[in-house]
């Protein structure tokens, strides 16, 4: 994992890791370095040529030679411009290659995480990591390390050329380097904490906005607009103050750099002017060249401070992204068994499970189903009904016990293979912002429209879909908000049916449906459960009276089981629940 050394202001390990990602395209990476070297050479040669023109052509009044030298100087300027263009362009290409690669890696990593990770991590935080934090990593390349390399090379070449020309004047100028390095160092330290706080506040802001937009109906129903507005203003104000800290440091840095540059220029002109006027051992051309070199030195030194700022911001974002990439939150998939066909015999043997350590939700659950049976699970909210299906599909790992399908431990089965045989229809149906057809096949290109239509006809919902504006290609809004609860439920039934699972789970799938859809839901349910093992979780007892077996749960335990009539005859928990429901109806 990338770790930031608390004793320094720069994450060397993080930078190395980002550069390793950049090296996935070695040819492109080395091309930028090659351009940086050439660009530095041309930049350093220009003041030297200017001094030579003044001493050997202007003062000697060699007009013919002067024309050629001016043309030469113009060509160097053109080459500098061309190299600068390619430097910036290629650095940005490298940056986009890096963030494109990291986005794919991060998304591919996230979609394999167990659901428990998403239960405890706000979506806004993950969106920030996947979008804005990765964007800051791009800055490490397009306005950071690669451009910084060019600036560093320029400084090194300038120092070499100045000492070649006149070591005394070079020493006067070189005094500014340690001062600039000290200032840059202090600047880095001041900005490190500012950027860490900034990324935290951005994540908080994204989380806040996403949650409030998702729960807008709650905000409006309970008239919380003013209170939520006040909270938003507070978070936004904190973020503004954080950005202003950055502005303050930059506002302080640049005048200090300009003052140091002016002092160096004044010292050079004073000492060099005396040597030129009195002793004559410093030429006018050299003096002017050295003056230009001061500008060339302070410009990249000033830019280096900005580059470090950019790199620091990118490294903070990279550290957050790499922490997710390094996190091992995937469910172990060590099972080797792949079942081509499943009969549907399911067994839970003394299964214990906790979402939170030492707080078990299921307390020794044991039951079994025969192939093709319909087993219903009833009980109060929080009894552990939905947890059973989460464990059957291995969305979570059990604490102890055994779960088998056709006698095979689900932990010995390949995870993908297991989920191919189990289809789940949830009460809260999630539909993506795409077409009805895409929401049904979920990107499976092996399923044709004709197959989907045939399946829809079998479960009796073809007419409903055809009644939509564009039929199967009607666009669904975010989360399916333009469709009724019953319509969304019907689409989820078809989605499960088209994959032809051997085990079907209906989690409160028949609750909260509108009257118009109820008949279609019942027909679809009968068709879906026919000939396959089905586990039905329901509050409405009228919908599960024909189940082969009913499990009654309370406080994470099965307190009763049997058929509808058997449970009624016991006059226990189920009978009381049945009486309460039907007395309300009457």
C-alpha positions as CSV (number, residue, x, y, z in Angstrom):
1,X,0.0,0.0,0.0
2,X,1.2,3.5,-0.8
3,X,2.1,5.2,2.5
4,X,2.9,8.8,3.1
5,X,5.9,9.4,5.3
6,X,4.8,11.7,8.0
7,X,8.3,13.1,8.5
8,X,8.5,14.5,5.0
9,X,6.2,16.4,2.8
10,X,6.5,14.2,-0.2
11,X,5.2,10.7,-0.9
12,X,8.2,9.1,-2.7
13,X,6.6,5.6,-2.7
14,X,3.4,7.0,-4.1
15,X,5.3,8.8,-6.9
16,X,7.2,5.6,-7.7
17,X,4.0,3.7,-8.0
18,X,2.4,6.3,-10.3
19,X,5.5,6.3,-12.5
20,X,5.3,2.5,-12.7
21,X,1.8,2.9,-14.1
22,X,3.1,5.4,-16.6
23,X,5.7,3.0,-17.7
24,X,3.0,0.7,-19.1
25,X,3.6,2.8,-22.2
26,X,7.4,2.9,-22.2
27,X,7.8,4.3,-25.7
28,X,5.5,7.2,-25.0
29,X,7.1,7.9,-21.6
30,X,10.6,7.9,-23.0
31,X,9.6,10.1,-25.9
32,X,8.4,12.8,-23.5
33,X,11.8,12.5,-21.6
34,X,13.7,12.8,-24.9
35,X,11.7,16.0,-25.8
36,X,12.3,17.4,-22.4
37,X,16.1,17.0,-22.8
38,X,16.1,18.7,-26.3
39,X,13.8,21.5,-25.1
40,X,16.2,22.2,-22.1
41,X,19.2,22.4,-24.5
42,X,17.5,24.9,-26.9
43,X,16.3,27.1,-24.0
44,X,19.8,27.2,-22.4
45,X,21.5,27.9,-25.8
46,X,19.4,31.0,-26.6
47,X,20.9,33.4,-24.0
48,X,24.4,32.2,-24.8
49,X,23.7,32.9,-28.5
50,X,22.3,36.4,-27.6
51,X,25.5,37.3,-25.7
52,X,27.6,36.0,-28.6
53,X,25.6,38.2,-31.1
54,X,26.1,41.3,-28.9
55,X,29.9,40.8,-28.5
56,X,30.8,39.5,-31.9
57,X,28.3,41.0,-34.3
58,X,26.6,44.1,-32.9
59,X,29.7,45.6,-31.3
60,X,31.9,44.8,-34.3
61,X,29.1,46.0,-36.6
62,X,29.1,42.8,-38.6
63,X,25.7,43.4,-40.3
64,X,25.9,40.4,-42.6
65,X,26.8,38.0,-39.9
66,X,24.2,39.6,-37.6
67,X,21.4,38.8,-40.1
68,X,22.4,35.1,-40.1
69,X,22.7,35.1,-36.3
70,X,19.3,36.7,-35.9
71,X,17.8,34.1,-38.3
72,X,19.5,31.4,-36.2
73,X,18.0,32.9,-33.1
74,X,14.6,33.0,-34.7
75,X,14.9,29.3,-35.7
76,X,15.8,28.4,-32.1
77,X,12.7,30.2,-30.9
78,X,10.6,28.3,-33.4
79,X,12.1,25.0,-32.3
80,X,11.5,25.9,-28.7
81,X,7.9,26.5,-29.4
82,X,7.5,23.3,-31.3
83,X,9.2,21.3,-28.6
84,X,7.1,23.0,-26.0
85,X,3.9,22.0,-27.9
86,X,5.0,18.4,-28.2
87,X,6.1,18.3,-24.5
88,X,2.8,19.5,-23.2
89,X,0.8,17.4,-25.7
90,X,2.7,14.2,-25.1
91,X,2.7,14.7,-21.3
92,X,-1.1,15.0,-21.4
93,X,-1.3,11.8,-23.5
94,X,0.7,10.0,-20.9
95,X,-1.5,11.4,-18.2
96,X,-4.7,10.3,-19.9
97,X,-3.3,6.8,-20.5
98,X,-2.5,6.6,-16.8
99,X,-5.9,7.7,-15.5
100,X,-7.7,5.6,-18.1
101,X,-5.8,2.5,-16.9
102,X,-6.4,3.4,-13.2
103,X,-10.1,4.0,-13.8
104,X,-10.5,0.6,-15.3
105,X,-8.4,-1.1,-12.6
106,X,-10.3,0.7,-9.8
107,X,-13.8,-0.1,-11.3
108,X,-12.8,-3.7,-12.0
109,X,-11.6,-4.0,-8.4
110,X,-14.7,-2.3,-6.9
111,X,-17.3,-4.5,-8.6
112,X,-15.7,-7.5,-7.0
113,X,-15.9,-6.2,-3.5
114,X,-18.3,-7.9,-1.1
115,X,-21.5,-6.1,-0.2
116,X,-20.3,-5.5,3.4
117,X,-17.8,-3.0,2.1
118,X,-20.5,-0.9,0.4
119,X,-22.6,-1.1,3.5
120,X,-20.0,0.8,5.5
121,X,-18.6,3.0,2.7
122,X,-20.6,6.0,1.4
123,X,-21.2,6.0,-2.3
124,X,-20.1,9.6,-2.5
125,X,-16.7,8.7,-1.2
126,X,-16.3,6.0,-3.8
127,X,-17.5,8.4,-6.6
128,X,-14.9,10.9,-5.4
129,X,-12.1,8.3,-5.5
130,X,-13.2,7.0,-8.9
131,X,-13.6,10.4,-10.6
132,X,-12.0,13.5,-9.0
133,X,-9.2,11.8,-7.1
134,X,-8.1,9.9,-10.3
135,X,-8.3,13.2,-12.2
136,X,-5.8,14.8,-9.8
137,X,-3.4,11.9,-10.6
138,X,-3.4,13.1,-14.2
139,X,-1.9,16.4,-13.1
140,X,1.2,14.5,-11.8
141,X,2.0,13.9,-15.5
142,X,0.5,16.7,-17.6
143,X,1.6,19.5,-15.4
144,X,3.8,17.7,-12.9
145,X,6.6,15.3,-13.0
146,X,7.4,15.2,-16.7
147,X,7.3,19.0,-17.0
148,X,9.2,19.2,-13.8
149,X,11.9,17.0,-15.4
150,X,12.3,19.6,-18.2
151,X,12.6,22.3,-15.6
152,X,15.2,20.4,-13.6
153,X,17.2,19.7,-16.7
154,X,17.0,23.4,-17.7
155,X,18.4,24.4,-14.3
156,X,21.3,21.9,-14.5
157,X,22.2,23.0,-18.1
158,X,22.0,26.7,-17.1
159,X,24.4,26.2,-14.2
160,X,26.9,24.2,-16.4
161,X,26.9,26.8,-19.1
162,X,27.2,29.8,-16.7
163,X,30.2,28.2,-15.0
164,X,31.7,27.6,-18.5
165,X,31.2,31.2,-19.4
166,X,32.3,32.9,-16.1
167,X,32.6,31.1,-12.8
168,X,32.6,34.3,-10.7
169,X,29.3,35.6,-12.2
170,X,27.9,32.1,-12.0
171,X,28.6,31.9,-8.3
172,X,26.8,35.2,-7.7
173,X,23.7,33.9,-9.6
174,X,23.9,30.4,-8.0
175,X,23.3,31.8,-4.5
176,X,19.6,32.1,-5.3
177,X,19.3,28.3,-5.7
178,X,19.5,27.3,-2.0
179,X,17.2,30.1,-1.1
180,X,14.7,28.9,-3.6
181,X,15.0,25.3,-2.5
182,X,14.4,26.3,1.2
183,X,11.3,28.3,0.1
184,X,10.0,25.5,-2.0
185,X,10.5,23.1,0.9
186,X,8.5,25.2,3.3
187,X,5.9,25.7,0.7
188,X,5.5,21.9,0.2
189,X,5.1,21.3,3.9
190,X,2.5,24.0,4.3
191,X,0.4,22.6,1.4
192,X,0.5,18.9,2.3
193,X,-2.0,19.1,5.0
194,X,-4.1,21.6,3.1
195,X,-4.5,19.1,0.2
196,X,-5.3,16.2,2.4
197,X,-8.0,18.2,4.0
198,X,-9.2,19.3,0.6
199,X,-9.7,15.8,-0.7
200,X,-11.6,14.8,2.6
201,X,-13.9,17.8,2.2
202,X,-14.6,17.1,-1.5
203,X,-15.5,13.5,-0.6
204,X,-17.8,14.8,2.2
205,X,-19.5,17.2,-0.2
206,X,-20.0,14.6,-2.9
207,X,-21.4,12.2,-0.3
208,X,-23.7,14.9,1.1
209,X,-25.1,15.9,-2.4
210,X,-25.6,12.3,-3.5
211,X,-27.4,11.2,-0.4
212,X,-29.7,14.3,-0.4
213,X,-30.5,14.0,-4.1
214,X,-31.4,10.3,-3.6
215,X,-33.5,11.1,-0.5
216,X,-35.1,14.3,-1.9
217,X,-38.6,13.0,-1.3
218,X,-37.8,12.5,2.4
219,X,-36.4,16.1,2.6
220,X,-39.5,17.6,1.0
221,X,-42.0,15.4,2.9
222,X,-40.6,16.5,6.3
223,X,-39.9,20.1,5.2
224,X,-36.1,19.7,5.8
225,X,-35.1,22.0,2.9
226,X,-33.9,24.8,5.1
227,X,-32.0,22.5,7.5
228,X,-30.3,20.7,4.7
229,X,-29.4,23.9,3.0
230,X,-27.7,25.1,6.2
231,X,-25.7,21.9,6.4
232,X,-24.6,22.3,2.8
233,X,-23.6,25.9,3.3
234,X,-21.4,24.8,6.2
235,X,-19.6,22.1,4.2
236,X,-19.2,24.3,1.2
237,X,-17.8,27.1,3.4
238,X,-15.2,24.8,4.8
239,X,-14.1,23.8,1.3
240,X,-13.9,27.4,0.3
241,X,-11.7,28.2,3.3
242,X,-9.5,25.3,2.4
243,X,-9.0,26.6,-1.2
244,X,-8.3,30.1,0.2
245,X,-5.5,28.7,2.2
246,X,-3.9,27.5,-1.0
247,X,-4.4,30.9,-2.6
248,X,-2.8,32.5,0.4
249,X,0.3,30.3,0.1
250,X,0.7,31.0,-3.6
251,X,0.1,34.7,-3.1
252,X,2.9,34.7,-0.5
253,X,5.3,32.5,-2.6
254,X,5.4,34.4,-5.9
255,X,6.4,37.9,-4.4
256,X,9.2,36.2,-2.4
257,X,10.5,34.5,-5.5
258,X,10.4,37.8,-7.4
259,X,12.2,39.6,-4.7
260,X,15.0,37.0,-4.6
261,X,15.2,37.1,-8.4
262,X,15.5,40.9,-8.3
263,X,18.2,40.8,-5.6
264,X,20.2,38.3,-7.8
265,X,19.8,40.5,-10.9
266,X,20.8,43.7,-8.9
267,X,23.9,41.9,-7.5
268,X,24.9,40.6,-11.0
269,X,24.5,44.0,-12.6
270,X,26.4,45.8,-9.8
271,X,29.3,43.4,-9.8
272,X,29.3,42.5,-13.5
273,X,28.9,46.2,-14.5
274,X,32.0,47.1,-12.4
275,X,34.0,44.3,-14.0
276,X,32.9,45.4,-17.5
277,X,33.4,49.1,-16.9
278,X,36.6,49.1,-14.8
279,X,38.4,45.8,-15.5
280,X,37.0,44.8,-18.8
281,X,37.1,41.1,-18.1
282,X,33.4,40.7,-18.4
283,X,31.9,41.4,-21.8
284,X,28.6,43.2,-22.3
285,X,27.2,40.1,-24.1
286,X,28.1,37.9,-21.1
287,X,26.4,40.3,-18.7
288,X,23.2,40.4,-20.7
289,X,23.3,36.6,-21.2
290,X,23.7,36.1,-17.4
291,X,20.8,38.5,-16.8
292,X,18.6,36.3,-19.1
293,X,19.9,33.2,-17.3
294,X,18.6,34.6,-14.0
295,X,15.2,34.9,-15.6
296,X,15.5,31.4,-17.0
297,X,16.5,30.1,-13.6
298,X,13.8,31.8,-11.5
299,X,11.1,30.9,-14.0
300,X,11.6,27.1,-13.7
301,X,12.4,27.4,-9.9
302,X,9.1,29.2,-9.5
303,X,7.4,26.7,-11.8
304,X,9.0,23.8,-9.7
305,X,7.2,25.2,-6.7
306,X,4.0,25.1,-8.6
307,X,4.8,21.6,-10.0
308,X,5.4,20.3,-6.5
309,X,2.1,21.8,-5.6
310,X,0.4,19.9,-8.5
311,X,2.3,16.7,-7.8
312,X,1.4,16.9,-4.1
313,X,-2.3,17.3,-4.9
314,X,-2.0,14.3,-7.3
315,X,-0.2,12.2,-4.7
316,X,-2.8,12.8,-2.1
317,X,-5.5,11.6,-4.6
318,X,-3.3,8.7,-5.7
319,X,-2.8,7.6,-2.0
320,X,-6.6,7.4,-1.6
321,X,-7.0,5.5,-4.9
322,X,-4.2,3.0,-4.2
323,X,-5.7,2.4,-0.7
324,X,-8.8,1.0,-2.4
325,X,-6.8,-0.9,-5.0
326,X,-4.8,-2.5,-2.3
327,X,-7.8,-3.3,-0.1
328,X,-8.7,-7.0,-0.1
329,X,-12.4,-6.7,0.2
330,X,-13.3,-9.4,-2.3
331,X,-15.1,-12.6,-1.3
332,X,-12.7,-15.5,-1.5
333,X,-13.4,-17.5,-4.6
334,X,-11.4,-20.7,-4.0
335,X,-14.1,-23.1,-5.0
336,X,-13.2,-25.3,-8.0
337,X,-16.5,-27.2,-8.5
338,X,-18.6,-26.0,-11.5
339,X,-22.0,-27.6,-11.7
340,X,-23.4,-27.8,-15.2
341,X,-26.9,-28.4,-13.9
342,X,-28.5,-28.0,-10.5
343,X,-31.5,-30.0,-9.2
344,X,-32.2,-27.5,-6.4
345,X,-31.8,-29.4,-3.1
346,X,-30.7,-26.7,-0.7
347,X,-29.7,-27.3,2.9
348,X,-28.7,-24.9,5.7
349,X,-26.9,-26.7,8.6
350,X,-26.6,-24.8,11.9
351,X,-25.7,-21.5,10.1
352,X,-24.5,-18.6,12.2
353,X,-23.9,-15.2,10.7
354,X,-23.2,-11.7,12.0
355,X,-23.1,-8.4,10.0
356,X,-21.3,-6.9,13.1
357,X,-18.8,-9.0,15.1
358,X,-20.3,-10.7,18.1
359,X,-23.8,-9.6,17.2
360,X,-25.3,-12.6,15.3
361,X,-28.3,-12.1,13.0
362,X,-28.8,-15.8,12.3
363,X,-28.4,-18.1,15.3
364,X,-28.0,-21.7,14.2
365,X,-30.4,-21.8,11.2
366,X,-31.1,-25.3,9.8
367,X,-33.6,-26.3,7.1
368,X,-33.6,-28.1,3.8
369,X,-35.6,-28.1,0.5
370,X,-36.2,-30.8,-2.0
371,X,-35.7,-30.1,-5.8
372,X,-38.6,-28.2,-7.2
373,X,-40.1,-27.3,-3.8
374,X,-41.4,-23.8,-2.9
375,X,-40.3,-22.8,0.6
376,X,-41.7,-19.6,2.1
377,X,-40.0,-17.7,4.9
378,X,-42.1,-15.4,7.1
379,X,-41.4,-13.3,10.2
380,X,-41.2,-9.8,11.6
381,X,-38.8,-7.2,10.1
382,X,-35.3,-7.9,11.3
383,X,-35.9,-11.6,12.0
384,X,-33.2,-12.6,9.4
385,X,-35.3,-13.5,6.4
386,X,-33.4,-11.5,3.7
387,X,-30.1,-12.5,5.3
388,X,-30.7,-16.1,4.3
389,X,-30.8,-15.3,0.6
390,X,-27.7,-13.1,0.9
391,X,-25.9,-16.1,2.3
392,X,-27.2,-18.5,-0.3
393,X,-25.8,-16.3,-3.1
394,X,-22.6,-15.7,-1.1
395,X,-23.0,-11.9,-0.9
396,X,-21.6,-12.4,2.6
397,X,-19.6,-15.1,4.3
398,X,-21.1,-17.1,7.2
399,X,-19.5,-17.3,10.6
400,X,-20.0,-21.0,11.0
401,X,-22.2,-23.8,9.7
402,X,-22.7,-25.3,6.2
403,X,-24.8,-24.3,3.2
404,X,-25.1,-26.9,0.4
405,X,-26.7,-27.1,-3.0
406,X,-27.3,-30.7,-4.3
407,X,-25.0,-31.8,-1.5
408,X,-22.1,-29.6,-2.6
409,X,-20.8,-27.0,-0.1
410,X,-21.3,-23.6,-1.8
411,X,-17.8,-22.6,-0.6
412,X,-16.5,-25.5,-2.8
413,X,-18.3,-24.1,-5.8
414,X,-16.9,-21.5,-8.1
415,X,-18.6,-18.2,-7.1
416,X,-19.6,-17.3,-10.7
417,X,-21.0,-20.7,-11.3
418,X,-23.0,-20.6,-8.0
419,X,-24.6,-17.3,-8.9
420,X,-25.5,-18.6,-12.4
421,X,-27.8,-21.1,-10.8
422,X,-29.5,-18.7,-8.4
423,X,-31.7,-15.8,-9.4
424,X,-32.9,-13.2,-7.0
425,X,-36.0,-10.9,-7.4
426,X,-35.8,-8.2,-4.8
427,X,-38.5,-6.0,-3.4
428,X,-36.6,-2.8,-4.2
429,X,-36.0,-3.3,-7.9
430,X,-33.0,-1.4,-9.3
431,X,-33.2,-0.4,-13.0
432,X,-30.4,1.2,-14.8
433,X,-30.7,4.4,-16.9
434,X,-30.9,2.6,-20.2
435,X,-33.6,0.7,-22.2
436,X,-36.0,-2.0,-21.0
437,X,-34.2,-4.6,-23.1
438,X,-30.7,-3.7,-21.7
439,X,-32.2,-3.9,-18.1
440,X,-33.4,-7.4,-18.9
441,X,-30.3,-8.9,-20.5
442,X,-27.8,-6.8,-18.5
443,X,-25.3,-6.7,-21.4
444,X,-25.5,-10.4,-22.3
445,X,-25.0,-10.3,-26.0
446,X,-26.0,-14.0,-26.3
447,X,-29.6,-13.2,-25.5
448,X,-31.6,-11.9,-28.5
449,X,-34.7,-9.7,-28.5
450,X,-36.7,-12.6,-29.9
451,X,-35.8,-14.7,-26.8
452,X,-36.8,-11.9,-24.5
453,X,-40.1,-11.4,-26.2
454,X,-40.8,-15.2,-26.1
455,X,-40.0,-15.3,-22.3
456,X,-42.2,-12.2,-21.7
457,X,-45.1,-13.9,-23.5
458,X,-44.6,-17.0,-21.3
459,X,-45.0,-15.1,-18.1
460,X,-47.7,-12.8,-19.4
461,X,-46.0,-9.4,-19.5
462,X,-45.3,-8.9,-23.2
463,X,-48.4,-6.8,-23.7
464,X,-47.4,-4.5,-20.9
465,X,-43.9,-3.9,-22.3
466,X,-45.3,-3.4,-25.8
467,X,-47.7,-0.7,-24.4
468,X,-44.7,1.4,-23.5
469,X,-43.7,4.3,-26.0
470,X,-40.9,2.3,-27.6
471,X,-41.6,-1.2,-26.4
472,X,-38.5,-3.1,-25.3
473,X,-36.4,-0.1,-26.3
474,X,-38.2,2.4,-24.1
475,X,-35.7,4.4,-22.0
476,X,-35.8,3.9,-18.3
477,X,-35.0,6.9,-16.0
478,X,-32.6,6.6,-13.1
479,X,-33.7,3.8,-10.8
480,X,-36.8,3.3,-13.0
481,X,-38.6,6.2,-11.4
482,X,-40.9,6.7,-14.4
483,X,-42.3,3.2,-14.0
484,X,-44.7,2.1,-11.2
485,X,-43.5,-0.3,-8.5
486,X,-45.5,-3.1,-10.1
487,X,-44.0,-2.4,-13.6
488,X,-40.5,-2.4,-12.2
489,X,-41.2,-5.7,-10.5
490,X,-42.5,-7.3,-13.7
491,X,-39.3,-6.3,-15.5
492,X,-37.2,-7.9,-12.7
493,X,-39.3,-11.1,-13.0
494,X,-38.5,-11.2,-16.7
495,X,-34.8,-10.5,-16.0
496,X,-34.7,-13.5,-13.6
497,X,-36.7,-15.8,-16.0
498,X,-34.6,-15.1,-19.1
499,X,-31.6,-16.5,-17.3
500,X,-33.5,-19.7,-16.5
501,X,-32.1,-20.4,-13.0
502,X,-32.5,-23.7,-11.2
503,X,-33.0,-21.8,-7.9
504,X,-35.2,-18.8,-7.6
505,X,-35.5,-16.4,-4.6
506,X,-38.3,-13.9,-4.3
507,X,-37.5,-11.4,-1.6
508,X,-40.8,-9.6,-0.8
509,X,-41.3,-9.5,-4.5
510,X,-45.1,-9.4,-4.2
511,X,-45.3,-6.6,-1.7
512,X,-46.1,-2.9,-2.4
513,X,-47.6,-3.7,-5.9
514,X,-50.4,-1.7,-7.5
515,X,-53.7,-3.2,-8.2
516,X,-53.2,-3.1,-12.0
517,X,-50.0,-5.1,-11.8
518,X,-51.1,-7.6,-9.0
519,X,-52.7,-10.1,-11.4
520,X,-49.7,-10.0,-13.7
521,X,-47.3,-10.4,-10.7
522,X,-49.3,-13.5,-9.5
523,X,-49.2,-15.1,-13.0
524,X,-45.5,-14.3,-13.4
525,X,-44.8,-15.8,-9.9
526,X,-46.6,-19.0,-10.8
527,X,-44.7,-19.4,-14.0
528,X,-41.3,-18.6,-12.4
529,X,-41.6,-21.0,-9.5
530,X,-42.9,-23.8,-11.7
531,X,-40.4,-26.7,-11.9
532,X,-37.7,-25.0,-9.9
533,X,-36.7,-24.7,-6.3
534,X,-38.0,-21.4,-5.0
535,X,-37.5,-19.6,-1.7
536,X,-40.2,-16.9,-1.2
537,X,-39.9,-14.3,1.5
538,X,-43.2,-12.6,2.1
539,X,-45.2,-10.5,4.5
540,X,-48.5,-11.2,2.9
541,X,-49.4,-14.7,4.0
542,X,-52.1,-15.1,1.4
543,X,-49.5,-15.3,-1.3
544,X,-47.7,-18.3,0.3
545,X,-50.5,-20.6,1.5
546,X,-49.7,-23.1,-1.3
547,X,-46.0,-23.3,-0.4
548,X,-44.6,-26.8,0.2
549,X,-43.0,-25.6,3.4
550,X,-43.2,-22.4,5.5
551,X,-40.4,-21.4,7.8
552,X,-41.3,-19.0,10.6
553,X,-38.5,-16.9,11.9
554,X,-38.1,-14.8,15.0
555,X,-34.9,-13.1,16.4
556,X,-32.6,-15.0,13.9
557,X,-34.0,-18.4,14.6
558,X,-36.6,-20.7,13.0
559,X,-39.3,-21.1,15.6
560,X,-41.8,-23.0,13.5
561,X,-41.9,-24.9,10.1
562,X,-44.5,-26.9,8.2
563,X,-47.3,-26.4,5.7
564,X,-49.9,-23.7,6.0
565,X,-52.4,-26.0,7.5
566,X,-49.9,-27.6,9.8
567,X,-48.8,-24.3,11.2
568,X,-52.3,-23.1,11.7
569,X,-53.2,-26.2,13.6
570,X,-50.3,-25.5,16.0
571,X,-51.9,-22.2,17.0
572,X,-48.5,-20.7,17.6
573,X,-46.5,-17.8,16.1
574,X,-47.7,-18.3,12.5
575,X,-51.4,-18.8,13.5
576,X,-51.2,-15.5,15.5
577,X,-49.6,-13.7,12.6
578,X,-52.2,-15.1,10.2
579,X,-55.1,-14.1,12.5
580,X,-53.7,-10.5,12.8
581,X,-53.4,-10.1,9.0
582,X,-56.8,-11.5,8.1
583,X,-58.6,-9.6,11.0
584,X,-57.2,-6.4,9.5
585,X,-58.5,-7.4,6.1
586,X,-61.9,-8.2,7.4
